[in-house]
């Protein structure tokens, strides 16, 4: 979709022209569809080139959001702007880079992109690898589970190969590592972070679609583009192995992959030296990028409680424009990210406009983090340098990939059960005539895949309000056309992180308006509550000491 100059000008003035609702007299903030749809269609337009990290479209998105924040009347940050700097390092693998494995007198060189994915987060343009290969099971150290895959073995300077997901439940321990649900220990991000902490030379994850919860095409797409991380120490080599490639490598070294995987399901597992040397040269382009979170503030009205704040967040970025597409004759090279996450960004703008007109007792912070698609980088940068003290932040309510197929009679609150936010959500749902969607196992690790998780890790009660639609789980109860609505959610799986995630004028946004209204109502409930939100007893996040 391409907007006309007239539509462009109209988009910039959306909030200035927003009418005052009759409900304002009762002091009730009301989310309306027209401005939400306008913001959504505009942010998802080709003009923004997919809002890519380190790309022109991302800068345009930041400029639009900060302009709207000013028009709305949000107060700027302490630096006098709506921008918070995020220093990012971008790395793109160059052709000719490869890894080979010497084992049992054989040299195996998997094909990059098809059998192996590789990259570096070292900040170096040239990386040379000559290191032993060690299998470390799930690569997890989880004291609360009495689990340690490393057993004190020094893995410094070694390339680690490991499985994604968590140790699976057993008949004796059906709830270990949250049962069939994902925990953070199962996420690729944790495994890469743990390898860095241990000084490894690299880490390779064995991919299967069931264990990762997504096909090979998802990491392949990520590694095929420029990859980003916050400036600082990173893995010299990191990547993925196709399962059959891993099986071949293990066999060449005299090991059976399935046998070792079975052994890794036990607490007595110890790292296994695969008697294999990893050799390789990685050539990359490396650049330093300054991206920006966008944030604005609505001060609280209570003399005491205004020192505390509730955060609403929604990442503004998507995957940008694929420069390589032109070489392959692709007509559409723009990853518009209409649902993921122009939807959340647009909703936050409409919610912020209402919050300015109806302040709460506590302060409200509206935050659009950068580089969520690159590993929650903008949210991580915010937590490192918060605009509001973390020990005075009561909650983060995140919106990501919102409902575009119609109104529902329930609302998803997965993750809220970890804290008092669940009880708050139940109260708000009752006020709105909604029920809470039934809890389902988090089989894809959704709780750990969006910006709210960074706040949870910092000790702040947080969750993603309304289940993200890319899961297509179909657990919502739609007011009309139940089967058709669920089918649309399931169908969106093929659009997730693809160029086909585009805005469509025929979308029924009543469900998105409802989701935004619920989030805003929940924010007010939290902002006006006598006490700050708390984690449930025994929740690991509740043991984190927040920064002042």
N, C-alpha and C positions, 0 to 999 in steps of 0.2 A: 504493500500500500504506500502511495506517495501523496503527501498532503500538499494542497495548494498554498500559495503565499497568504491568501485570505484566512485559510484554516490555521496556518502557523500563527498569524497575529491573534486570532481568536483564542488559540490554545494558551498563549502567554497571558491572556486577560481573564482566564476562566474564573479564578477566585474573586477578582475584582468585581465581576458582574454577578456573582452568586447572590440569589435573593435571600432575604431574611425569612426564615420559616415561621409560620404561625406558632409552632410549638416552642419557639424561643421565649415566648412570654412566660411559659411554665418552667423555663430554665433547663430544658431537656435538649441535649445535642442530638441532631438528627442527620444521619448520613443519607444523601440522596443520589439517585442513579446518574443524572445528567453530568455532573462534574466528574464523577468517577469514570464513566464511559469516555468522556473527552480526554482525561489524563491518560487513561489506558491506551486508547487508540493512538494518541500522540507519542507516548513513550515507546510504543511498539512499532512505530512507523520506520520505514527504510531510512528516513533522514538521520536516525540515530545509529544506524549501521550496527545494530545488535548490542550497543552499549558495552563494547568490549574493554576489558582491562588493558591499559596501555595503548588504546586506540582513540582516534578522534571522536568516535561516537560516545565513548565514555565521558570525555570532557564535555560534550554537548549535554549529556544527561545531567552531569553535575551542575552545569550552568542553568539548566531548566529548573532543577529542583531548588537550587538556592534562590533563584528569582521568584519562584512560587512561594518559598518560605518567607521571603520579604513581603510579597503581596499579601499573604495570609495574615502577617503580623506576628510571626514567631520571633522571639528575641534571639539575637545571635549569641555565639559562644563568647568566652572571655577574650578571645583574640579579635573580637569585633566583626567576625565573619561567620558564615554558616559552614565553613569548611574545616575539616580536621585532616591534617596531612597523614598519609599512609605511605611509608617508604617501602617499595617493593622491588625485588630483583626478578627480571624476566629472562628466561633461558629457552632457546630454541635449538634442538638437535640438528646438526648439519648432515647431509648425505655422506656416506662413507664410514660413519660411525658403526661400530659393531662390538659384540662380545663373543668370544669363543671359549670352549670348555675342553680342557685336555684331561682325559680320564681313560684308564685301561688301555693306553696305547692309541686311543682314538682322539681326533679333534672334531668337535661338533660346533658348527657356527649357525645358530638359528637365524632365520630371516626376520630382520627388524620390521615390525608392523604386523606380520602375520603369525610368527611363532614366539616372538619376544618383543617387549616394549622396554626401551631404555631412555634414561635421561640423567641429568646431573642437577643437583641443587647446591653445588659447592661454590658457585660464583666464579668458576674458572672456565676459560674458553677451551682449554686442553686438559683432559683427564686421562691418565694412563693407569690401567688396572693390571695388577699381577698379584693375585691373592687366592687363598684357599676358599673352598665352598663348604659351608656348614649348614646342615638342616636343623632348625631350631623349633620345629613343631608349629605352634601358633604364635611363637614369639611374644608371649605374654608373661608378665609378672604381676600377679594379682593377689596381694596378701590376704584380702578379705575372703578370697576363695581358696586360700592355702595352696596357691598355684605358682610355680616358677619354672618356666621352660628353659631358663638359662643355667640354673643350678650352680652359679658361681663361676662358670666357664668364661674365660677371657675371650671375647670375640672381637677385640680391637684389631683393626686392619684386615678383617675377614669379610667375605661376601656371604650374607645370610639368605637362605631360601626358606620360606615359611608359607603357611596356609593363611588364607583370610577367614573371617568369621571367628567364632569362639569354640572352645571345647564343648562337645555336645552333651546334653543331659543323658543320664542313664536311669535304669530302673531304680537303682539305689539312691541316686541323687537327681531326681527329676527337675529340680530348680537350680542346679548349678549353672552359673553364668546366665541367669535369668531364663533358664529352660530353653525353649525354642526361639526365644527373642534374641535380638542382637544386643551386645553391650559395646561400650567404647573400645574394649580390648579387641573386638573383632574388626574394627574399622581399619582401613588401609592407612589412615592418617596416624593413628596411634602406633602402628607397627613401624612406619617410617620414623616417627619421633623417637621411639624407643631405640632404634638402630643408631640414631644420631647421639643419643645420650650415652650409648655404650661404645662409641668410637668406631663403629663398623665401617668397612670400606664400601659397603653397599648392601642393598636388600632387594630381593626379587620375590614377588608374591605369586603363588600358584593360583591361576584363575580357573574357576568353574562357575558357570552361571548360577547354580543354586547357592553356592557358598558366598559369592559376591553379591547376589541378588540382582545382577544386571549382566547383560551379554558382553562378550569381548569388545564389541564395537564401542562401548562407553569409555573404558580406559584408553582404547586405541585412538579414539577421537581426541581425548585430552592430550595424550603424548604426541599426537600428530601436529599439535599446535604449540605455540609458545606457552610455557608453563611458568608459574609465578610462586614466589614465597616471600615472606617478610625478610628483609635484609638481615643476614646473620648466618650462623653455622647451619649447613645442610649436608645431606648424604652425597658423597662423591658419585655414587651410582645408585639409582633406584629404578624399579620397573616391575614388569609382570612377565610370567611365563605361561604359555598355553599348557594345559594339563598334559597333553600328549608329548609336548616338548620336554616337560619335567620328567615324565615317565621314561623317555629315551635317555636323558642325562643320568637319571638314577640307575637305570639298567646298565649303562656303560661303566658305571662305577661299581657294579656288582650288588646293587641294592634294589629292592622292590618298593616302589612308591607307596602302594597300598598298605604294605606291611609297616612301613615307617609312619604312615598316617594313622594307622590303628594304634601304634605305640604312643603316638603323640596325644591320644585321648586319655592317657593315664597320668596321674600325678608324679609317678616315678620316672617319667620320660627325661632323658638327658640329651643335650645336643649331639648330633652325629656328624663327625667329619666324613665328608663324602669322597675323600681321596681324589679330589678334583681341583685343578687350578683354573682360575678364571683369568683370561687375558683380554685386553681390549683397549681401544682408543676411542674416546668420545670427543668430538669436536662440536662446539656450540657457539652461538652468538649469545652474548650476555649484555644486558642493558639495565641501567638503574632508572626507575620510574617513580614519580611522585603522583600517587592517586589521592583521592579525597573521599572521606566520609562526609555526608551532609547531615547537619543536625541543627535543630532549633528548639527553643524552650518556651513553655507556658508557665510562668511563675505561679506557685500556689497561693492561696488566699489566707491560710491559717498561719498565724504568727509563729507558731512552733513547728507545725508539720511541713511547712513549705521548705524546710531544710532537707526534707526527704523527697524522693522522686520515683515515679514509675516511668519506665522506658517503653515506647512502642518502636519496633524495628521492622524494616523490610529492605532487603538488599536491592540496589538499583542496577547492578551489572548483569550481563549475560555473556554469551560466548563471542560476540562481536562479528566481524566480517572475515571470512576465510580468503586470504589473498591467494592461496594455492588453487582455489576453485577455478580461477580463470584459466589455469594451465590445463585443466581437465574438461574444459568446455561446459562447466556447470552454469546454468542460467541464474539460479538463485544462490548467492554466496553469503547471505545475511541471516544470522541466527537471531531473529527478532526478539525472542523471549517474551512473547505477549503474556502468557500465563506465568512463566518463570523468568522474571518476576516483575514485569511491568504492572501486573495485577496488584501485588502488594504495595508497590511504590505509589501507585495511583490512589489506592485506598487510604494510605497514610496521609496523603495530601488533603483529602476530603475530611478525614478525621481531625487533622491538625486545625483546619479552618474552624471546625465546630468547637474544638478545645479552646481556641483563642477567644471565642465568644462566650464560652462557659468554663471559666477556670475552676479547678477542683481545689480541695484543701491542700493536697500535696502538689508539688511541681510535676509537670508532665514534660518529658523529653521525647521528641520525635527524631528518630535516627534512621538514616538511609546508609547502611554500610556498603563499602566498596568490596570488590573481589571475593564475594561469597563463593562463586563458582570455582575459585582457585584454591579453596581450602579454608573458607571463613576468615580471610585475612583482614578485612576491614574491621570486623567485630573484634578480632584478636588485638588489633592496633588500638581500638577504643578501650578495651579492658586494660591494656598496658598504660594508657594515658587517658583516663576517663574524664569526660566533660563534667560529670557529677560524681562525687565520691562514692565508691562502690559500697562502703559500709552504710551509706545513707540511701542506697537504691533498693527499693522494696521488691521490684519485680521487673522482668522483661517479657513483654507480650509480642511475639514475632508473627509476621504474616509472610507466607511464601507459597506461591502457586495456589491461587484461590479458586473457589467454585464458580464455574462459568456456565453451568448447565441447568440452573433453576433453584427455586426456593426449597428449603428442607424443613422438616419438623423436628430435626435434632441438630446437634453441633458436635464436631469432633474436638476432643480435648486431650488427646493422647500425650502423655508426659506430665499433665497437670496433677495426676494422682501421686506424684512424688512430693508434693508440697500442699500447703493450705490453699493454693490456687484452685485445687479441685473443688473444695467446698465453696469458694467464691464463685467459680464457674457454675456450680449447681444452683446457687442462689440467683445469679443473673439469668440463667436459662429459664428458671421458673418464672421470673418476672416477665420474660419475653414469650412465655407460652411454648418453650422448647424443652426437649429432653436432651440429656447427654448421650451421644452415640456410645454403644457398648464398647468396652475395652477389647482390643484384639492384640495378639502377640506382635511385637515389633520385629517382624522377620527380616526387614530390610535395613534395620538400624536407623530409621528415620529420625529418631530423637537426636542422633549425633551428627546429622547431615545438614543442619540449618543453623543460622546465626545465634539462636537462643542458647544453643549448647555451650557456646563460649562463655556466656553469662552464667550458666549453670556451673561450669567448671570453676568460675570465680566465686561461687558460693551464693549467687543470686537466684531465687526461685524464678523459673522461666520455662516456657514451652511454646510450641508452634500452634497458634490458635486455629482450629479447623484442620483436619488431616490434609496434607498436601495432595493435590489431585493427581500428580504424576504416578502415585502408587496404584491408582485405578482399583482400589480395594472394594468399592461399591458398598460400603457399610453405612452410607447415609440413607435416610428415608426421605425421598423427594415428595413434595406435595402433589405433583402431577407427573404423569408419564414416567413412572418409577423405572420400568425396564429400559426405556429409551434413554433416560438420564444416566443410568448406570452404564449403559453401553457406550455412551459418549465418554465417560471417564475412563473406561477400559481402553477405548480407541485412542485416547490421548497418549497412551504409552508409546505409540509409534512416533508421536510428535515431540516427546520429551527430549530436550537437548538436540533437536534437529531444526533445520531451516523452516520446517512446516509449523513451528510454534508461532503462528501469526494471528493478529487480531482479525476477528470476523464480526461484521456489523450485526449479524443475526443472532449473536449470543444472547441468551437470557441471563441478564446480570442481577436479577432479583436475589439470587442466592449469594452473590458476591456482596451486594449491599447489606444483606442480612448478616453475613460473616463479619463485615467491617463494623456494623452496628453492635454486634455482640462483643467484639473486641474492644470497642470504645466504651461500651457499658461496663465491661469487666474492668477496664482501666479506671473508670470513675469509681467503681466499687472499691477497688484496691486503693485508689488515691484518697478516698474519703474514709477508709476504715480506721478504727481507733489505733490499731497496731500494724506493724510491718508484717509482711508475709514470711512464713517460716517453712523449712523443709520438714517432712515427716520424720518421725523417730527412726534412726537407723539408716537414713539415706546418706550415702557417702558425700554428696555435695554439701550437706549441712555441716560437715566437719571442716570445710574450707574456711580459713580466716580471710575475711574480705579486706581489701586495701582501703586505707582511709583517703 
